[in-house]
């Protein structure tokens, strides 16, 4: 009835997105890592959906001009919760 999504799936999809955006911009993992002041291994792990931090995601999203879009989604969800009437 309800489709459930696993954290692992979201991490993998995020990794695919980062890799696609990096390649679209013609950047190597090393170039992206240097511009974000992280290691190439950090970028590699992110692209593979492994062991990355929220700060790393935010750095990448900011570099790829997507941080404001994520923030808008968060604000929209927050406002929805705040403005929803309790069922109890």
C-alpha positions as CSV (number, residue, x, y, z in Angstrom):
1,X,0.0,0.0,0.0
2,X,2.7,2.5,1.0
3,X,6.0,2.6,-0.8
4,X,8.9,2.8,1.7
5,X,12.2,4.2,0.8
6,X,15.4,3.2,2.5
7,X,18.1,5.6,3.6
8,X,20.6,3.7,1.5
9,X,18.5,4.4,-1.6
10,X,18.4,8.1,-0.9
11,X,22.2,8.2,-0.3
12,X,22.8,6.3,-3.6
13,X,20.5,8.7,-5.5
14,X,22.2,11.7,-4.0
15,X,25.5,10.2,-5.0
16,X,24.3,9.7,-8.6
17,X,23.1,13.3,-8.7
18,X,26.4,14.7,-7.4
19,X,28.4,12.6,-9.9
20,X,26.1,13.7,-12.8
21,X,26.4,17.4,-11.8
22,X,30.1,17.1,-11.4
23,X,30.5,15.6,-14.9
24,X,28.1,18.1,-16.4
25,X,30.4,20.8,-15.2
26,X,33.4,19.0,-16.5
27,X,35.0,18.6,-13.1
28,X,37.1,15.7,-11.9
29,X,36.7,14.4,-8.4
30,X,40.0,16.0,-7.5
31,X,38.9,19.4,-8.8
32,X,35.6,19.3,-6.9
33,X,37.3,18.2,-3.8
34,X,39.8,21.0,-4.0
35,X,37.1,23.6,-4.5
36,X,35.3,22.3,-1.5
37,X,38.4,21.8,0.7
38,X,37.7,18.1,1.2
39,X,39.5,15.0,0.0
40,X,39.0,13.2,-3.2
41,X,38.0,10.2,-1.1
42,X,35.2,12.2,0.4
43,X,33.8,13.0,-3.0
44,X,34.3,9.4,-4.1
45,X,32.4,8.1,-1.0
46,X,29.6,10.6,-1.6
47,X,29.2,9.6,-5.2
48,X,29.0,5.9,-4.0
49,X,26.5,6.7,-1.3
50,X,28.9,5.9,1.5
51,X,30.1,7.6,4.7
52,X,29.5,11.3,4.0
53,X,28.5,14.1,6.4
54,X,25.6,16.6,6.2
55,X,28.3,19.3,5.9
56,X,29.7,17.7,2.8
57,X,26.3,17.5,1.2
58,X,25.7,21.2,2.0
59,X,29.1,22.2,0.5
60,X,28.4,20.2,-2.7
61,X,24.8,21.6,-3.0
62,X,26.1,25.1,-2.5
63,X,28.8,24.6,-5.1
64,X,26.2,23.2,-7.5
65,X,23.7,26.1,-6.8
66,X,21.2,23.7,-5.2
67,X,21.4,24.7,-1.6
68,X,18.7,27.4,-1.8
69,X,16.4,24.8,-3.5
70,X,16.9,22.4,-0.6
71,X,16.3,25.2,1.9
72,X,13.1,26.1,0.2
73,X,11.9,22.5,0.4
74,X,12.8,22.4,4.1
75,X,10.9,25.7,4.8
76,X,7.9,24.5,2.9
77,X,7.8,21.3,4.9
78,X,8.3,23.2,8.2
79,X,5.5,25.6,7.3
80,X,3.2,22.7,6.4
81,X,3.8,21.1,9.8
82,X,3.4,24.3,11.7
83,X,0.2,25.3,9.9
84,X,-1.4,21.8,10.0
85,X,-4.1,21.3,12.6
86,X,-3.7,18.5,15.0
87,X,-6.0,15.5,14.5
88,X,-6.1,15.0,18.2
